[in-house]
Amino acid sequence: MARTTSTAVGGIIEVDADITLTPFIDAANVLVTECCSTDDYTTAELTRIELWLSAHFYTVRDMRAESEKAGPVSERKQSKVDLGFNTSHYGQMAMRLDHAGGLAVLNDRILKGKRAGVQIAWLGTADPTDTE
C-alpha cells in the first residue's frame, strides 16, 4: 500500500489535473519498499522518500519547463537522456533523503548496466568417504 498520496505529490510538483498520479506513486512505492524498507527508516522517512520519488517518476511523463517565453510563445523542457534518478531534482532529493543509500546503490547499478547477480555457494561439508 502506498505511503504517499496524490495530494502530497501535488504539493511539491505542479501536476496536470488530467494525469492520474497512481502509476507514479505505485512505482515509487515498489522501489522504496524494495530498496529502503529496513530498520534504518521511520515510517515518516519512507513516506518522504516515496513522495519525492513519485514526483521524479511523474517528470518522466510530464517534463518540467526549463524556460518559458511569452511572445512569441516559446517553451523549453528540461530533458536529460539517462536512466538514473539524477534526471530530475525530485529523484536527486529522493536519493538525498535515503540516508542508508538503497536508492543510490540501485541508481549506480542501473547506470553501470548491472543487474542483480546470481551466485551459487556450497554450504555443506565434504564427504569423508570421497577420496578424490
N, CA, C and O atoms as CSV, one atom per row, in Angstrom:
chain,resi,resn,atom,element,x,y,z
A,1,MET,N,N,0.842,-1.177,0.000
A,1,MET,CA,C,0.000,0.000,0.000
A,1,MET,C,C,0.891,1.246,0.000
A,1,MET,O,O,1.872,1.329,0.740
A,2,ALA,N,N,0.535,2.182,-0.824
A,2,ALA,CA,C,1.327,3.409,-0.963
A,2,ALA,C,C,1.362,4.199,0.340
A,2,ALA,O,O,0.388,4.245,1.091
A,3,ARG,N,N,2.511,4.817,0.584
A,3,ARG,CA,C,2.687,5.633,1.777
A,3,ARG,C,C,2.293,7.087,1.520
A,3,ARG,O,O,1.856,7.787,2.434
A,4,THR,N,N,2.450,7.540,0.268
A,4,THR,CA,C,2.151,8.926,-0.060
A,4,THR,C,C,0.824,9.021,-0.801
A,4,THR,O,O,0.206,8.003,-1.111
A,5,THR,N,N,0.392,10.233,-1.081
A,5,THR,CA,C,-0.901,10.458,-1.738
A,5,THR,C,C,-0.730,11.396,-2.926
A,5,THR,O,O,0.284,12.082,-3.051
A,6,SER,N,N,-1.717,11.415,-3.780
A,6,SER,CA,C,-1.723,12.344,-4.914
A,6,SER,C,C,-1.692,13.785,-4.436
A,6,SER,O,O,-1.031,14.629,-5.042
A,7,THR,N,N,-2.401,14.068,-3.356
A,7,THR,CA,C,-2.419,15.421,-2.808
A,7,THR,C,C,-1.027,15.842,-2.347
A,7,THR,O,O,-0.603,16.971,-2.596
A,8,ALA,N,N,-0.322,14.943,-1.679
A,8,ALA,CA,C,1.029,15.250,-1.212
A,8,ALA,C,C,1.972,15.480,-2.386
A,8,ALA,O,O,2.767,16.419,-2.366
A,9,VAL,N,N,1.891,14.639,-3.399
A,9,VAL,CA,C,2.747,14.801,-4.587
A,9,VAL,C,C,2.432,16.133,-5.255
A,9,VAL,O,O,3.343,16.859,-5.652
A,10,GLY,N,N,1.151,16.457,-5.381
A,10,GLY,CA,C,0.745,17.727,-5.963
A,10,GLY,C,C,1.219,18.926,-5.155
A,10,GLY,O,O,1.252,20.045,-5.667
A,11,GLY,N,N,1.584,18.704,-3.910
A,11,GLY,CA,C,2.093,19.771,-3.067
A,11,GLY,C,C,3.540,20.141,-3.353
A,11,GLY,O,O,3.980,21.232,-2.991
A,12,ILE,N,N,4.292,19.243,-4.004
A,12,ILE,CA,C,5.697,19.550,-4.297
A,12,ILE,C,C,5.981,19.719,-5.783
A,12,ILE,O,O,7.054,20.187,-6.163
A,13,ILE,N,N,5.025,19.341,-6.625
A,13,ILE,CA,C,5.228,19.468,-8.064
A,13,ILE,C,C,3.896,19.845,-8.705
A,13,ILE,O,O,2.847,19.315,-8.340
A,14,GLU,N,N,3.952,20.750,-9.650
A,14,GLU,CA,C,2.728,21.131,-10.364
A,14,GLU,C,C,2.325,19.973,-11.265
A,14,GLU,O,O,3.111,19.507,-12.090
A,15,VAL,N,N,1.088,19.518,-11.094
A,15,VAL,CA,C,0.618,18.367,-11.858
A,15,VAL,C,C,-0.539,18.751,-12.766
A,15,VAL,O,O,-1.313,19.661,-12.468
A,16,ASP,N,N,-0.636,18.046,-13.865
A,16,ASP,CA,C,-1.741,18.208,-14.806
A,16,ASP,C,C,-2.934,17.442,-14.241
A,16,ASP,O,O,-2.837,16.243,-13.980
A,17,ALA,N,N,-4.039,18.119,-14.055
A,17,ALA,CA,C,-5.232,17.504,-13.468
A,17,ALA,C,C,-5.750,16.323,-14.287
A,17,ALA,O,O,-6.469,15.474,-13.760
A,18,ASP,N,N,-5.392,16.263,-15.572
A,18,ASP,CA,C,-5.848,15.176,-16.433
A,18,ASP,C,C,-4.979,13.925,-16.325
A,18,ASP,O,O,-5.310,12.891,-16.905
A,19,ILE,N,N,-3.877,14.011,-15.590
A,19,ILE,CA,C,-2.959,12.870,-15.458
A,19,ILE,C,C,-3.083,12.312,-14.050
A,19,ILE,O,O,-2.854,13.022,-13.070
A,20,THR,N,N,-3.444,11.045,-13.953
A,20,THR,CA,C,-3.537,10.406,-12.643
A,20,THR,C,C,-2.131,10.101,-12.119
A,20,THR,O,O,-1.251,9.698,-12.879
A,21,LEU,N,N,-1.937,10.292,-10.848
A,21,LEU,CA,C,-0.630,10.065,-10.242
A,21,LEU,C,C,-0.441,8.630,-9.746
A,21,LEU,O,O,0.653,8.264,-9.317
A,22,THR,N,N,-1.475,7.836,-9.801
A,22,THR,CA,C,-1.426,6.471,-9.262
A,22,THR,C,C,-0.268,5.633,-9.804
A,22,THR,O,O,0.424,5.005,-9.003
A,23,PRO,N,N,-0.015,5.584,-11.123
A,23,PRO,CA,C,1.089,4.738,-11.587
A,23,PRO,C,C,2.458,5.207,-11.090
A,23,PRO,O,O,3.351,4.386,-10.883
A,24,PHE,N,N,2.630,6.495,-10.897
A,24,PHE,CA,C,3.902,7.041,-10.434
A,24,PHE,C,C,4.099,6.751,-8.951
A,24,PHE,O,O,5.202,6.426,-8.512
A,25,ILE,N,N,3.023,6.871,-8.191
A,25,ILE,CA,C,3.069,6.556,-6.764
A,25,ILE,C,C,3.291,5.059,-6.569
A,25,ILE,O,O,4.069,4.655,-5.705
A,26,ASP,N,N,2.611,4.234,-7.366
A,26,ASP,CA,C,2.784,2.777,-7.256
A,26,ASP,C,C,4.223,2.362,-7.565
A,26,ASP,O,O,4.795,1.527,-6.865
A,27,ALA,N,N,4.803,2.942,-8.610
A,27,ALA,CA,C,6.190,2.612,-8.973
A,27,ALA,C,C,7.144,3.024,-7.859
A,27,ALA,O,O,8.053,2.274,-7.505
A,28,ALA,N,N,6.936,4.215,-7.308
A,28,ALA,CA,C,7.787,4.688,-6.217
A,28,ALA,C,C,7.635,3.800,-4.992
A,28,ALA,O,O,8.616,3.499,-4.313
A,29,ASN,N,N,6.408,3.381,-4.707
A,29,ASN,CA,C,6.153,2.519,-3.562
A,29,ASN,C,C,6.912,1.203,-3.675
A,29,ASN,O,O,7.501,0.732,-2.702
A,30,VAL,N,N,6.895,0.618,-4.858
A,30,VAL,CA,C,7.600,-0.653,-5.063
A,30,VAL,C,C,9.094,-0.486,-4.808
A,30,VAL,O,O,9.698,-1.291,-4.099
A,31,LEU,N,N,9.690,0.557,-5.384
A,31,LEU,CA,C,11.131,0.754,-5.214
A,31,LEU,C,C,11.504,1.099,-3.781
A,31,LEU,O,O,12.499,0.593,-3.263
A,32,VAL,N,N,10.724,1.948,-3.137
A,32,VAL,CA,C,11.022,2.303,-1.749
A,32,VAL,C,C,10.891,1.072,-0.862
A,32,VAL,O,O,11.712,0.858,0.030
A,33,THR,N,N,9.872,0.268,-1.098
A,33,THR,CA,C,9.682,-0.947,-0.314
A,33,THR,C,C,10.844,-1.916,-0.519
A,33,THR,O,O,11.313,-2.534,0.437
A,34,GLU,N,N,11.313,-2.054,-1.764
A,34,GLU,CA,C,12.409,-2.984,-2.053
A,34,GLU,C,C,13.769,-2.458,-1.615
A,34,GLU,O,O,14.603,-3.229,-1.138
A,35,CYS,N,N,14.005,-1.161,-1.769
A,35,CYS,CA,C,15.343,-0.608,-1.529
A,35,CYS,C,C,15.530,0.021,-0.154
A,35,CYS,O,O,16.662,0.161,0.309
A,36,CYS,N,N,14.451,0.399,0.498
A,36,CYS,CA,C,14.591,1.198,1.715
A,36,CYS,C,C,13.911,0.620,2.943
A,36,CYS,O,O,14.110,1.150,4.036
A,37,SER,N,N,13.142,-0.409,2.827
A,37,SER,CA,C,12.391,-0.905,3.978
A,37,SER,C,C,13.275,-1.745,4.888
A,37,SER,O,O,13.284,-2.973,4.811
A,38,THR,N,N,13.995,-1.078,5.726
A,38,THR,CA,C,14.812,-1.744,6.742
A,38,THR,C,C,14.557,-1.045,8.062
A,38,THR,O,O,13.763,-0.108,8.141
A,39,ASP,N,N,15.225,-1.499,9.074
A,39,ASP,CA,C,15.090,-0.871,10.381
A,39,ASP,C,C,15.765,0.498,10.428
A,39,ASP,O,O,15.697,1.196,11.439
A,40,ASP,N,N,16.425,0.883,9.315
A,40,ASP,CA,C,17.128,2.165,9.262
A,40,ASP,C,C,16.199,3.352,9.065
A,40,ASP,O,O,16.645,4.494,9.171
A,41,TYR,N,N,14.918,3.120,8.782
A,41,TYR,CA,C,13.993,4.197,8.430
A,41,TYR,C,C,12.762,4.206,9.317
A,41,TYR,O,O,12.282,3.160,9.755
A,42,THR,N,N,12.264,5.402,9.572
A,42,THR,CA,C,10.953,5.529,10.219
A,42,THR,C,C,9.900,5.541,9.114
A,42,THR,O,O,10.233,5.700,7.939
A,43,THR,N,N,8.650,5.375,9.481
A,43,THR,CA,C,7.566,5.452,8.508
A,43,THR,C,C,7.541,6.827,7.847
A,43,THR,O,O,7.307,6.932,6.643
A,44,ALA,N,N,7.778,7.865,8.614
A,44,ALA,CA,C,7.791,9.233,8.064
A,44,ALA,C,C,8.906,9.390,7.029
A,44,ALA,O,O,8.707,10.036,6.000
A,45,GLU,N,N,10.073,8.807,7.292
A,45,GLU,CA,C,11.179,8.893,6.335
A,45,GLU,C,C,10.842,8.156,5.042
A,45,GLU,O,O,11.106,8.663,3.952
A,46,LEU,N,N,10.265,6.974,5.158
A,46,LEU,CA,C,9.870,6.219,3.964
A,46,LEU,C,C,8.819,6.978,3.166
A,46,LEU,O,O,8.846,6.967,1.935
A,47,THR,N,N,7.905,7.630,3.853
A,47,THR,CA,C,6.863,8.412,3.187
A,47,THR,C,C,7.476,9.572,2.406
A,47,THR,O,O,7.072,9.834,1.273
A,48,ARG,N,N,8.449,10.270,3.001
A,48,ARG,CA,C,9.114,11.384,2.307
A,48,ARG,C,C,9.888,10.906,1.085
A,48,ARG,O,O,9.834,11.537,0.029
A,49,ILE,N,N,10.605,9.799,1.221
A,49,ILE,CA,C,11.358,9.266,0.081
A,49,ILE,C,C,10.394,8.901,-1.042
A,49,ILE,O,O,10.637,9.228,-2.203
A,50,GLU,N,N,9.303,8.227,-0.699
A,50,GLU,CA,C,8.304,7.826,-1.695
A,50,GLU,C,C,7.654,9.035,-2.359
A,50,GLU,O,O,7.379,9.007,-3.558
A,51,LEU,N,N,7.408,10.084,-1.600
A,51,LEU,CA,C,6.831,11.312,-2.139
A,51,LEU,C,C,7.724,11.898,-3.233
A,51,LEU,O,O,7.256,12.180,-4.336
A,52,TRP,N,N,8.994,12.078,-2.929
A,52,TRP,CA,C,9.912,12.691,-3.893
A,52,TRP,C,C,10.180,11.779,-5.077
A,52,TRP,O,O,10.346,12.255,-6.200
A,53,LEU,N,N,10.223,10.471,-4.839
A,53,LEU,CA,C,10.421,9.532,-5.937
A,53,LEU,C,C,9.187,9.491,-6.840
A,53,LEU,O,O,9.323,9.332,-8.053
A,54,SER,N,N,8.001,9.629,-6.276
A,54,SER,CA,C,6.774,9.699,-7.085
A,54,SER,C,C,6.811,10.910,-8.007
A,54,SER,O,O,6.459,10.813,-9.183
A,55,ALA,N,N,7.237,12.049,-7.474
A,55,ALA,CA,C,7.356,13.262,-8.290
A,55,ALA,C,C,8.390,13.059,-9.394
A,55,ALA,O,O,8.199,13.526,-10.517
A,56,HIS,N,N,9.484,12.367,-9.081
A,56,HIS,CA,C,10.502,12.062,-10.098
A,56,HIS,C,C,9.893,11.259,-11.245
A,56,HIS,O,O,10.098,11.592,-12.413
A,57,PHE,N,N,9.152,10.212,-10.921
A,57,PHE,CA,C,8.541,9.390,-11.965
A,57,PHE,C,C,7.520,10.192,-12.770
A,57,PHE,O,O,7.374,9.975,-13.973
A,58,TYR,N,N,6.822,11.104,-12.125
A,58,TYR,CA,C,5.872,11.967,-12.836
A,58,TYR,C,C,6.605,12.821,-13.878
A,58,TYR,O,O,6.077,13.046,-14.967
A,59,THR,N,N,7.805,13.295,-13.559
A,59,THR,CA,C,8.554,14.133,-14.512
A,59,THR,C,C,8.944,13.368,-15.770
A,59,THR,O,O,9.191,13.974,-16.813
A,60,VAL,N,N,9.002,12.053,-15.682
A,60,VAL,CA,C,9.275,11.249,-16.883
A,60,VAL,C,C,8.105,11.394,-17.854
A,60,VAL,O,O,8.304,11.420,-19.068
A,61,ARG,N,N,6.899,11.488,-17.329
A,61,ARG,CA,C,5.686,11.616,-18.147
A,61,ARG,C,C,5.413,13.059,-18.566
A,61,ARG,O,O,4.990,13.328,-19.690
A,62,ASP,N,N,5.666,13.981,-17.633
A,62,ASP,CA,C,5.343,15.385,-17.859
A,62,ASP,C,C,6.571,16.222,-17.494
A,62,ASP,O,O,6.688,16.717,-16.373
A,63,MET,N,N,7.481,16.369,-18.454
A,63,MET,CA,C,8.738,17.064,-18.196
A,63,MET,C,C,8.514,18.501,-17.747
A,63,MET,O,O,7.571,19.161,-18.185
A,64,ARG,N,N,9.366,18.964,-16.896
A,64,ARG,CA,C,9.322,20.322,-16.370
A,64,ARG,C,C,9.833,21.316,-17.404
A,64,ARG,O,O,10.688,20.989,-18.227
A,65,ALA,N,N,9.304,22.528,-17.352
A,65,ALA,CA,C,9.776,23.586,-18.249
A,65,ALA,C,C,11.116,24.104,-17.747
A,65,ALA,O,O,11.275,24.411,-16.566
A,66,GLU,N,N,12.065,24.196,-18.648
A,66,GLU,CA,C,13.371,24.757,-18.314
A,66,GLU,C,C,13.335,26.272,-18.485
A,66,GLU,O,O,13.913,27.019,-17.696
A,67,SER,N,N,12.644,26.704,-19.531
A,67,SER,CA,C,12.450,28.137,-19.759
A,67,SER,C,C,11.154,28.341,-20.515
A,67,SER,O,O,10.712,27.472,-21.266
A,68,GLU,N,N,10.554,29.495,-20.310
A,68,GLU,CA,C,9.309,29.851,-20.995
A,68,GLU,C,C,9.452,31.280,-21.502
A,68,GLU,O,O,10.239,32.061,-20.966
A,69,LYS,N,N,8.708,31.609,-22.509
A,69,LYS,CA,C,8.755,32.950,-23.079
A,69,LYS,C,C,7.332,33.320,-23.482
A,69,LYS,O,O,6.585,32.465,-23.957
A,70,ALA,N,N,6.949,34.570,-23.302
A,70,ALA,CA,C,5.570,34.966,-23.574
A,70,ALA,C,C,5.344,35.373,-25.023
A,70,ALA,O,O,4.297,35.040,-25.580
A,71,GLY,N,N,6.243,36.053,-25.638
A,71,GLY,CA,C,5.971,36.418,-27.008
A,71,GLY,C,C,7.241,36.514,-27.829
A,71,GLY,O,O,8.215,37.091,-27.345
A,72,PRO,N,N,7.289,36.007,-28.991
A,72,PRO,CA,C,6.377,34.972,-29.474
A,72,PRO,C,C,6.538,33.709,-28.619
A,72,PRO,O,O,7.637,33.382,-28.172
A,73,VAL,N,N,5.460,33.032,-28.411
A,73,VAL,CA,C,5.382,31.922,-27.469
A,73,VAL,C,C,6.504,30.919,-27.691
A,73,VAL,O,O,6.793,30.539,-28.826
A,74,SER,N,N,7.128,30.497,-26.612
A,74,SER,CA,C,8.224,29.540,-26.669
A,74,SER,C,C,8.290,28.799,-25.347
A,74,SER,O,O,7.941,29.358,-24.307
A,75,GLU,N,N,8.720,27.584,-25.370
A,75,GLU,CA,C,8.899,26.804,-24.158
A,75,GLU,C,C,10.003,25.796,-24.401
A,75,GLU,O,O,10.109,25.222,-25.485
A,76,ARG,N,N,10.817,25.585,-23.395
A,76,ARG,CA,C,11.892,24.599,-23.494
A,76,ARG,C,C,11.771,23.681,-22.286
A,76,ARG,O,O,11.706,24.143,-21.147
A,77,LYS,N,N,11.741,22.374,-22.545
A,77,LYS,CA,C,11.556,21.393,-21.475
A,77,LYS,C,C,12.901,20.924,-20.943
A,77,LYS,O,O,13.883,20.826,-21.679
A,78,GLN,N,N,12.922,20.636,-19.635
A,78,GLN,CA,C,14.098,20.006,-19.061
A,78,GLN,C,C,14.156,18.598,-19.611
A,78,GLN,O,O,13.156,17.881,-19.609
A,79,SER,N,N,15.303,18.211,-20.071
A,79,SER,CA,C,15.420,16.871,-20.623
A,79,SER,C,C,16.849,16.395,-20.500
A,79,SER,O,O,17.789,17.112,-20.843
A,80,LYS,N,N,17.000,15.207,-20.018
A,80,LYS,CA,C,18.307,14.574,-19.932
A,80,LYS,C,C,18.082,13.109,-20.236
A,80,LYS,O,O,17.345,12.426,-19.525
A,81,VAL,N,N,18.706,12.630,-21.275
A,81,VAL,CA,C,18.561,11.228,-21.627
A,81,VAL,C,C,19.458,10.434,-20.690
A,81,VAL,O,O,20.684,10.498,-20.779
A,82,ASP,N,N,18.843,9.702,-19.810
A,82,ASP,CA,C,19.567,8.965,-18.791
A,82,ASP,C,C,18.604,7.950,-18.185
A,82,ASP,O,O,17.395,8.027,-18.401
A,83,LEU,N,N,19.134,7.019,-17.441
A,83,LEU,CA,C,18.287,6.030,-16.800
A,83,LEU,C,C,18.164,6.237,-15.302
A,83,LEU,O,O,17.311,5.626,-14.658
A,84,GLY,N,N,19.004,7.090,-14.742
A,84,GLY,CA,C,19.078,7.205,-13.296
A,84,GLY,C,C,18.130,8.197,-12.681
A,84,GLY,O,O,17.370,8.881,-13.367
A,85,PHE,N,N,18.194,8.258,-11.359
A,85,PHE,CA,C,17.368,9.179,-10.590
A,85,PHE,C,C,17.877,10.613,-10.687
A,85,PHE,O,O,17.195,11.538,-10.244
A,86,ASN,N,N,19.060,10.813,-11.256
A,86,ASN,CA,C,19.629,12.150,-11.382
A,86,ASN,C,C,18.980,12.974,-12.486
A,86,ASN,O,O,19.319,14.147,-12.644
A,87,THR,N,N,18.073,12.409,-13.244
A,87,THR,CA,C,17.460,13.134,-14.354
A,87,THR,C,C,16.489,14.211,-13.899
A,87,THR,O,O,16.067,15.043,-14.702
A,88,SER,N,N,16.128,14.205,-12.616
A,88,SER,CA,C,15.251,15.259,-12.105
A,88,SER,C,C,15.707,15.671,-10.714
A,88,SER,O,O,16.375,14.910,-10.014
A,89,HIS,N,N,15.342,16.874,-10.326
A,89,HIS,CA,C,15.643,17.353,-8.977
A,89,HIS,C,C,14.908,16.501,-7.941
A,89,HIS,O,O,15.374,16.345,-6.812
A,90,TYR,N,N,13.776,15.961,-8.326
A,90,TYR,CA,C,12.978,15.144,-7.415
A,90,TYR,C,C,13.657,13.797,-7.137
A,90,TYR,O,O,13.658,13.323,-6.001
A,91,GLY,N,N,14.224,13.194,-8.161
A,91,GLY,CA,C,14.972,11.950,-7.977
A,91,GLY,C,C,16.224,12.166,-7.146
A,91,GLY,O,O,16.584,11.335,-6.312
A,92,GLN,N,N,16.886,13.298,-7.384
A,92,GLN,CA,C,18.074,13.635,-6.593
A,92,GLN,C,C,17.698,13.811,-5.124
A,92,GLN,O,O,18.415,13.350,-4.236
A,93,MET,N,N,16.576,14.478,-4.873
A,93,MET,CA,C,16.125,14.688,-3.497
A,93,MET,C,C,15.758,13.363,-2.834
A,93,MET,O,O,16.070,13.154,-1.662
A,94,ALA,N,N,15.102,12.471,-3.564
A,94,ALA,CA,C,14.755,11.162,-3.006
A,94,ALA,C,C,16.016,10.426,-2.572
A,94,ALA,O,O,16.042,9.817,-1.502
A,95,MET,N,N,17.068,10.479,-3.398
A,95,MET,CA,C,18.325,9.813,-3.022
A,95,MET,C,C,18.961,10.483,-1.810
A,95,MET,O,O,19.554,9.801,-0.974
A,96,ARG,N,N,18.850,11.798,-1.699
A,96,ARG,CA,C,19.411,12.500,-0.532
A,96,ARG,C,C,18.665,12.144,0.751
A,96,ARG,O,O,19.269,12.029,1.818
A,97,LEU,N,N,17.356,11.974,0.641
A,97,LEU,CA,C,16.563,11.610,1.810
A,97,LEU,C,C,16.801,10.164,2.239
A,97,LEU,O,O,16.564,9.805,3.393
A,98,ASP,N,N,17.263,9.351,1.322
A,98,ASP,CA,C,17.547,7.936,1.588
A,98,ASP,C,C,18.933,7.835,2.236
A,98,ASP,O,O,19.916,7.522,1.564
A,99,HIS,N,N,19.002,8.098,3.530
A,99,HIS,CA,C,20.284,8.171,4.226
A,99,HIS,C,C,21.034,6.846,4.292
A,99,HIS,O,O,22.247,6.850,4.501
A,100,ALA,N,N,20.363,5.724,4.122
A,100,ALA,CA,C,21.056,4.436,4.125
A,100,ALA,C,C,21.593,4.071,2.742
A,100,ALA,O,O,22.383,3.136,2.615
A,101,GLY,N,N,21.171,4.803,1.699
A,101,GLY,CA,C,21.757,4.662,0.379
A,101,GLY,C,C,21.200,3.585,-0.531
A,101,GLY,O,O,21.823,3.267,-1.544
A,102,GLY,N,N,20.056,3.017,-0.211
A,102,GLY,CA,C,19.482,1.970,-1.059
A,102,GLY,C,C,19.185,2.436,-2.478
A,102,GLY,O,O,19.457,1.717,-3.439
A,103,LEU,N,N,18.630,3.635,-2.612
A,103,LEU,CA,C,18.329,4.159,-3.954
A,103,LEU,C,C,19.611,4.500,-4.709
A,103,LEU,O,O,19.685,4.303,-5.922
A,104,ALA,N,N,20.614,5.005,-4.006
A,104,ALA,CA,C,21.887,5.330,-4.650
A,104,ALA,C,C,22.566,4.061,-5.179
A,104,ALA,O,O,23.162,4.075,-6.257
A,105,VAL,N,N,22.474,2.982,-4.426
A,105,VAL,CA,C,23.042,1.704,-4.874
A,105,VAL,C,C,22.315,1.228,-6.124
A,105,VAL,O,O,22.950,0.812,-7.092
A,106,LEU,N,N,20.982,1.288,-6.107
A,106,LEU,CA,C,20.197,0.895,-7.279
A,106,LEU,C,C,20.530,1.788,-8.466
A,106,LEU,O,O,20.726,1.295,-9.577
A,107,ASN,N,N,20.596,3.085,-8.245
A,107,ASN,CA,C,20.916,4.041,-9.298
A,107,ASN,C,C,22.276,3.730,-9.917
A,107,ASN,O,O,22.413,3.712,-11.141
A,108,ASP,N,N,23.268,3.488,-9.088
A,108,ASP,CA,C,24.616,3.180,-9.567
A,108,ASP,C,C,24.627,1.890,-10.376
A,108,ASP,O,O,25.268,1.816,-11.425
A,109,ARG,N,N,23.924,0.883,-9.894
A,109,ARG,CA,C,23.864,-0.403,-10.597
A,109,ARG,C,C,23.208,-0.248,-11.961
A,109,ARG,O,O,23.664,-0.846,-12.935
A,110,ILE,N,N,22.145,0.544,-12.045
A,110,ILE,CA,C,21.451,0.772,-13.308
A,110,ILE,C,C,22.351,1.523,-14.285
A,110,ILE,O,O,22.433,1.170,-15.461
A,111,LEU,N,N,23.025,2.565,-13.788
A,111,LEU,CA,C,23.889,3.366,-14.651
A,111,LEU,C,C,25.069,2.564,-15.187
A,111,LEU,O,O,25.554,2.831,-16.287
A,112,LYS,N,N,25.530,1.590,-14.421
A,112,LYS,CA,C,26.639,0.760,-14.864
A,112,LYS,C,C,26.169,-0.432,-15.690
A,112,LYS,O,O,26.980,-1.229,-16.163
A,113,GLY,N,N,24.855,-0.549,-15.860
A,113,GLY,CA,C,24.299,-1.626,-16.673
A,113,GLY,C,C,24.369,-2.978,-16.011
A,113,GLY,O,O,24.397,-4.009,-16.682
A,114,LYS,N,N,24.398,-2.975,-14.704
A,114,LYS,CA,C,24.490,-4.242,-13.981
A,114,LYS,C,C,23.139,-4.609,-13.397
A,114,LYS,O,O,22.398,-3.759,-12.905
A,115,ARG,N,N,22.848,-5.862,-13.463
A,115,ARG,CA,C,21.642,-6.383,-12.826
A,115,ARG,C,C,22.076,-7.179,-11.609
A,115,ARG,O,O,23.254,-7.491,-11.436
A,116,ALA,N,N,21.125,-7.493,-10.788
A,116,ALA,CA,C,21.434,-8.304,-9.618
A,116,ALA,C,C,22.001,-9.637,-10.079
A,116,ALA,O,O,21.416,-10.311,-10.927
A,117,GLY,N,N,23.113,-10.003,-9.533
A,117,GLY,CA,C,23.780,-11.244,-9.932
A,117,GLY,C,C,23.263,-12.436,-9.158
A,117,GLY,O,O,22.698,-12.300,-8.073
A,118,VAL,N,N,23.464,-13.591,-9.726
A,118,VAL,CA,C,23.103,-14.840,-9.076
A,118,VAL,C,C,24.391,-15.557,-8.732
A,118,VAL,O,O,25.276,-15.702,-9.575
A,119,GLN,N,N,24.494,-16.001,-7.501
A,119,GLN,CA,C,25.672,-16.719,-7.062
A,119,GLN,C,C,25.252,-18.048,-6.473
A,119,GLN,O,O,24.161,-18.185,-5.920
A,120,ILE,N,N,26.127,-19.017,-6.599
A,120,ILE,CA,C,25.898,-20.329,-6.010
A,120,ILE,C,C,27.055,-20.599,-5.059
A,120,ILE,O,O,28.220,-20.449,-5.426
A,121,ALA,N,N,26.727,-20.994,-3.844
A,121,ALA,CA,C,27.762,-21.291,-2.853
A,121,ALA,C,C,27.428,-22.627,-2.202
A,121,ALA,O,O,26.269,-22.913,-1.901
A,122,TRP,N,N,28.461,-23.441,-1.988
A,122,TRP,CA,C,28.289,-24.722,-1.320
A,122,TRP,C,C,28.399,-24.494,0.166
A,122,TRP,O,O,29.427,-24.010,0.640
A,123,LEU,N,N,27.363,-24.831,0.917
A,123,LEU,CA,C,27.349,-24.621,2.350
A,123,LEU,C,C,27.460,-25.935,3.128
A,123,LEU,O,O,27.387,-25.951,4.357
A,124,GLY,N,N,27.636,-27.018,2.401
A,124,GLY,CA,C,27.730,-28.321,3.061
A,124,GLY,C,C,29.158,-28.660,3.467
A,124,GLY,O,O,30.050,-27.812,3.434
A,125,THR,N,N,29.348,-29.880,3.839
A,125,THR,CA,C,30.685,-30.353,4.199
A,125,THR,C,C,31.108,-31.421,3.203
A,125,THR,O,O,30.277,-32.014,2.517
A,126,ALA,N,N,32.385,-31.651,3.137
A,126,ALA,CA,C,32.915,-32.669,2.224
A,126,ALA,C,C,32.546,-34.058,2.720
A,126,ALA,O,O,32.477,-34.294,3.926
A,127,ASP,N,N,32.310,-34.968,1.799
A,127,ASP,CA,C,32.010,-36.356,2.140
A,127,ASP,C,C,33.316,-37.017,2.588
A,127,ASP,O,O,34.260,-37.082,1.800
A,128,PRO,N,N,33.398,-37.504,3.821
A,128,PRO,CA,C,34.655,-38.091,4.329
A,128,PRO,C,C,35.037,-39.380,3.601
A,128,PRO,O,O,36.193,-39.798,3.668
A,129,THR,N,N,34.094,-40.016,2.909
A,129,THR,CA,C,34.412,-41.235,2.176
A,129,THR,C,C,34.869,-40.952,0.764
A,129,THR,O,O,35.321,-41.859,0.066
A,130,ASP,N,N,34.758,-39.700,0.327
A,130,ASP,CA,C,35.162,-39.312,-1.023
A,130,ASP,C,C,36.688,-39.151,-1.038
A,130,ASP,O,O,37.231,-38.318,-0.312
A,131,THR,N,N,37.371,-39.938,-1.856
A,131,THR,CA,C,38.848,-39.922,-1.890
A,131,THR,C,C,39.396,-39.038,-2.997
A,131,THR,O,O,40.616,-38.934,-3.126
A,132,GLU,N,N,38.587,-38.418,-3.776
A,132,GLU,CA,C,39.079,-37.570,-4.859
A,132,GLU,C,C,39.462,-36.222,-4.394
A,132,GLU,O,O,39.895,-35.394,-5.195
